[in-house]
Amino acid sequence: MRLPSRRVTSRVPGLFITGTDTGSGKSYVTAAIAAAMVANSIDVVVRKPLLTGVDDGATNGPWLDHDLLSVAVGGAEAAESISPVRFGPAMSPHLAAEQAGADIDVRAIAQDLRDLSTQQDGTLLVEGIGGLLVPITRSDSVADLAVALGFPIVIAARPGLGTISHCLLTLEAARSRGLDVRAVVFGPWPEAPSAIESDNLKTVAQLGNVTVATLPAVTDITHAGFAQAGNQLPLTEILAG
């Protein structure tokens, strides 16, 4: 699928997609960006290095997070390659690893991702797990992984009541660590947003001094469906060098 309406290029080696919470839409945002990049002939590799809840069933209809990312890139990458570290229970990765008797080495994960980024010509999209301050181990958080990678970040957030505080807290946590926030993405954005949702967008943009974009609900779980949604995002700004 080609989208000739505008010319989009990527000038960043990687992008880290985090969220205000678990279930905030990170996988849909990552999938939409990835699919739109592919549709614009930009080489992209996707990874969600840590995934929990595999044994508890899919959280996105019949889809697990890494399945969505595989669909977004047209099946070019197997779901198991996208998420190499997986745990059965739906819980914070630090607890899932402890219960499984496993060790997670955040620095090794970051190094593997940096190596992957330098070994391929395209852009590496990395989806985090949970919110930015979720512990991966008892000493390292998702934010520590993002800092170790050094990629710009995009924050996925819900559009409804309560999101203002969640967004501003996440922005503060990210910026205090020197992370470059490219955008907050509200989703799924309704066709007829309420007064609260519309004001949330304006308020987060104003108080957070950040671009706030919207992602419509993606019901067509195909590469084309994700690309159509992703092409509505400010990709030029997000992918600028």
C-alpha positions in Angstrom: 0.0 0.0 0.0 1.4 3.4 -1.0 0.2 6.7 0.3 1.3 9.3 -2.2 -0.5 12.2 -0.6 2.6 13.4 1.2 6.3 12.7 1.4 7.3 11.2 4.7 10.9 10.4 5.6 12.6 9.3 8.8 15.7 11.0 10.2 15.8 9.1 13.5 17.5 5.7 14.1 14.8 4.7 16.5 11.6 5.7 18.3 10.4 4.5 21.7 6.7 4.2 22.3 5.5 4.4 25.9 2.2 5.1 27.6 0.5 6.6 30.5 -0.6 3.2 31.7 -1.1 -0.4 30.7 -3.8 -0.6 28.1 -3.3 3.0 27.0 -2.9 2.0 23.3 0.8 1.6 22.9 0.5 -1.3 20.5 -2.0 0.4 18.3 0.1 3.6 18.1 3.3 1.5 17.4 1.5 -0.5 14.8 0.0 2.6 13.1 3.4 4.3 12.9 5.1 1.2 11.6 2.5 0.5 9.0 2.4 4.1 7.8 6.2 4.1 7.5 6.1 0.9 5.4 3.4 2.5 3.2 5.7 5.5 2.7 8.6 3.2 1.7 10.5 3.7 4.9 12.4 0.7 6.2 11.2 -0.1 9.7 11.9 -2.9 12.3 9.5 -3.3 15.3 10.3 -4.7 18.7 8.4 -5.1 22.0 11.2 -6.7 23.9 9.1 -7.6 27.0 5.6 -9.0 26.9 3.5 -10.4 29.8 0.0 -11.8 29.9 0.6 -14.4 27.1 -1.2 -17.1 29.0 -4.1 -14.9 30.0 -5.3 -14.4 26.4 -5.2 -11.5 24.1 -5.9 -8.0 25.3 -6.7 -6.6 21.8 -9.6 -8.8 20.8 -8.0 -12.0 19.4 -4.6 -10.4 19.1 -1.6 -10.2 21.4 0.5 -7.1 21.2 3.3 -8.7 19.2 0.7 -10.1 16.8 -0.5 -6.6 16.0 3.0 -5.4 15.3 3.6 -8.3 13.0 0.5 -7.5 11.1 1.4 -3.9 10.8 4.7 -4.7 9.0 2.9 -7.1 6.7 4.1 -10.2 8.4 7.7 -9.3 7.6 8.7 -10.2 11.1 7.4 -13.1 13.2 5.7 -12.3 16.4 8.2 -14.3 18.4 11.1 -12.3 17.0 9.3 -9.1 17.9 8.8 -10.1 21.5 11.7 -12.4 22.5 11.1 -12.2 26.3 7.5 -13.3 27.2 5.8 -14.3 30.4 2.5 -16.0 31.0 0.7 -13.9 33.7 -0.6 -10.4 33.1 1.5 -8.5 35.6 4.4 -6.1 35.9 7.5 -7.6 34.2 9.6 -7.5 37.4 7.0 -9.7 39.2 6.4 -12.0 36.2 10.2 -12.6 36.0 10.5 -13.3 39.7 7.6 -15.8 39.7 9.1 -17.5 36.7 12.6 -17.6 38.3 14.0 -15.6 35.5 16.4 -12.7 35.4 15.9 -9.7 33.1 19.0 -7.8 32.1 17.9 -4.3 31.0 21.3 -3.3 29.9 21.7 -6.4 27.7 18.2 -5.7 26.2 19.2 -2.1 25.5 22.5 -3.2 23.9 20.8 -5.8 21.7 18.3 -3.1 20.5 21.1 -0.6 19.9 23.0 -3.2 17.9 19.9 -4.0 15.9 19.4 -0.3 15.2 23.0 0.0 13.8 22.8 -3.2 11.8 19.9 -2.2 9.6 19.3 0.9 7.5 15.7 1.7 8.6 14.2 3.0 11.8 13.7 0.8 14.9 10.4 1.2 16.7 10.5 -0.1 20.3 7.3 -0.5 22.3 7.6 -0.4 26.0 5.5 -2.3 28.6 3.0 -0.6 30.8 3.7 3.0 31.8 7.0 4.8 31.8 7.8 4.1 35.4 6.8 0.4 35.5 9.6 -1.6 37.0 11.3 -4.1 34.7 13.4 -5.3 37.6 13.7 -4.2 41.2 16.2 -1.6 40.1 15.4 -0.7 36.5 12.2 0.8 35.0 10.9 1.3 31.5 12.2 4.8 31.7 15.7 3.4 32.3 15.4 1.3 29.2 14.3 4.4 27.2 17.2 6.4 28.5 19.7 3.7 27.7 18.4 3.6 24.1 18.4 7.4 23.7 15.6 7.4 21.1 12.9 10.1 21.0 9.6 8.9 22.6 5.9 9.0 21.8 3.4 8.7 24.6 0.1 6.8 24.1 -2.8 7.9 26.2 -6.5 7.5 26.6 -8.6 10.5 25.6 -11.1 10.4 28.5 -11.5 11.7 32.0 -8.3 11.5 34.1 -5.9 11.6 31.2 -4.7 15.2 31.9 -2.9 14.2 35.1 -1.6 11.0 33.6 -0.2 12.7 30.6 1.4 15.6 32.5 3.0 13.2 35.1 4.4 11.1 32.3 5.7 14.1 30.5 7.4 15.3 33.7 8.9 11.9 34.3 10.2 11.7 30.7 11.7 15.2 30.5 13.3 15.1 33.9 15.3 12.2 32.5 16.3 14.1 29.4 14.0 12.2 27.0 12.9 13.9 23.9 9.0 13.7 23.7 7.8 14.0 20.1 4.1 13.7 20.7 1.3 12.4 22.9 -1.2 10.3 20.9 -4.8 10.0 22.2 -6.6 6.9 21.1 -8.9 5.5 20.2 -10.2 8.9 19.2 -14.0 9.0 18.7 -15.6 10.3 15.5 -17.7 12.7 17.8 -15.5 13.6 20.7 -17.1 14.8 23.9 -16.5 18.2 25.4 -14.2 16.5 28.0 -12.2 14.7 25.3 -11.8 17.8 23.2 -10.7 19.9 26.2 -8.3 17.2 27.3 -6.5 17.4 24.0 -6.2 21.2 24.2 -5.3 21.2 27.9 -2.5 18.6 27.6 -1.1 20.4 24.6 -1.1 23.7 26.4 0.0 22.7 29.9 2.4 20.0 28.6 3.8 22.2 25.8 3.6 19.1 23.5 2.0 18.1 20.2 -1.1 16.0 20.9 -2.3 13.9 18.0 -5.2 11.6 17.7 -5.5 8.0 16.4 -8.9 6.7 15.3 -10.1 3.3 16.3 -8.5 0.7 14.1 -11.1 -2.0 13.3 -9.4 -3.3 10.2 -6.6 -5.3 11.7 -4.5 -5.4 8.6 -1.4 -3.6 7.4 -3.6 -1.3 5.2 -5.9 -0.6 8.2 -3.1 0.4 10.4 -1.4 2.4 7.6 -4.6 4.4 7.0 -4.8 5.3 10.7 -1.1 6.0 11.0 -1.0 8.3 8.1 -3.2 10.7 10.1 -0.4 11.2 12.7 2.2 14.0 12.4 4.8 11.5 11.1 7.1 14.2 9.7 7.4 15.8 13.1 7.6 12.5 15.0 10.4 11.2 12.7 12.4 14.4 12.3 16.1 14.3 13.0 
